[in-house]
């Protein structure tokens, strides 16, 4: 049975320094901080959500800053998303190249294996990003010094590496509703719904890849969007029937989530659309205050005292 995945929801990474992460995502990439909260599984660590004005699913990049918490530098490899790609207007690549170079970020002009003009860069924690030129009609956020003609529209795709692509592709196409839309050597691109930015996953088969190790500078998981809690539960039951280990439904306050590892080892999340980021803040003030889940409110003073002070506009 296939399930109606809508596209990408968000990508979450483990990063090093909280202030560096904010500076790069806000002041270099021009994204909006739509939520400042804590890792619900470790309230000593921030969880930053970046995205469009409302933080719509498919635009969201999120980070856990673990500096000083004893987390090692991660290893990119098999069983992991190794590159996160954002969608930008086709005419904006020169602007982005100049902007990144001005911030002393590495930048390289390339074409993807599917002939899309793009730029490659690396963030301060060592995460690999692409800015891919596309005709993306999503409304951008323009509040951090990047004009509408250049601003990031949202996620374009992720690239995951597995040692054997067949089982991963089978799950994506036979259960999650994706279809194969392009191939180039060991790389297979799948899409769900429309073949547009925010709906792609690239699966790269590398039988010799070293196993990935989560840590600083690596993607922790990729999340896909599903319409309702009811659909999410039906998917969970089918995954369990297939023998996959799936978490219970977890309340993330801004959406509900289930997690499981696909056959190649990549951690997948399936997250609902609702209730969204305005459930506890007004649209105009998203990301300004530290928001905690209700069960953490009794510990607010302790939590705030243990978090690094950060500054941002």
QUIJOLIN-V982143 format. One record per backbone hydrogen bond with DSSP energy under -1.0 kcal/mol. CO is the residue of the C=O (numbers start at 1). NH is the residue of the N-H. Records with the same first field share a line. If there is no record, write none. Layout:
CO = NH  NH
This chain:
3 = 5
7 = 225
9 = 58
10 = 223
11 = 62
12 = 220  221
13 = 64
14 = 217
15 = 66
16 = 67
17 = 21
18 = 22
19 = 23
20 = 24
21 = 25
22 = 26
23 = 27
24 = 28  29
25 = 31
32 = 51
35 = 49
36 = 291
37 = 47
39 = 42
42 = 45
45 = 39
47 = 37
48 = 63
49 = 34  35
50 = 61
51 = 32
56 = 59
58 = 155
60 = 11
61 = 50
62 = 13
63 = 48
64 = 15
66 = 69
72 = 216
75 = 213
78 = 212
80 = 161
83 = 159
84 = 130
85 = 156  157
86 = 132
87 = 153
88 = 134
89 = 92
92 = 96
93 = 97
94 = 98
95 = 99
96 = 100
97 = 101
98 = 102
99 = 103
100 = 105
101 = 104
108 = 120
110 = 118
112 = 115
116 = 112
117 = 133
118 = 110
119 = 131
120 = 108
121 = 129
123 = 126
127 = 123
128 = 84
129 = 121
130 = 86
131 = 119
132 = 88
134 = 136
147 = 150  151
154 = 87
156 = 198  200
157 = 85
158 = 202
159 = 82  83
160 = 204
161 = 79  80
162 = 206
165 = 169
166 = 170
167 = 171
168 = 172
169 = 173
170 = 174
171 = 175  176
172 = 178
175 = 3
179 = 191
182 = 189
184 = 187
186 = 205
187 = 184
188 = 203
189 = 181  182
190 = 201
191 = 179
194 = 196
196 = 199
198 = 8
199 = 192
201 = 190
202 = 160
203 = 188
204 = 162
206 = 209
210 = 78
213 = 75
215 = 218
216 = 74
218 = 14
221 = 12
222 = 269
223 = 9
224 = 271
225 = 6
228 = 232
229 = 233
230 = 234
231 = 235
232 = 236
233 = 237
234 = 238
235 = 239
236 = 240
237 = 241
238 = 242
239 = 244
240 = 243
250 = 257
252 = 254
254 = 276
255 = 252
256 = 272
257 = 250
258 = 270
259 = 247
260 = 268
262 = 265
266 = 262
267 = 222
268 = 260
269 = 224
270 = 258
271 = 226
276 = 279
282 = 285
283 = 286
285 = 288
293 = 296
296 = 299
297 = 300
299 = 303
300 = 304
301 = 305
302 = 306
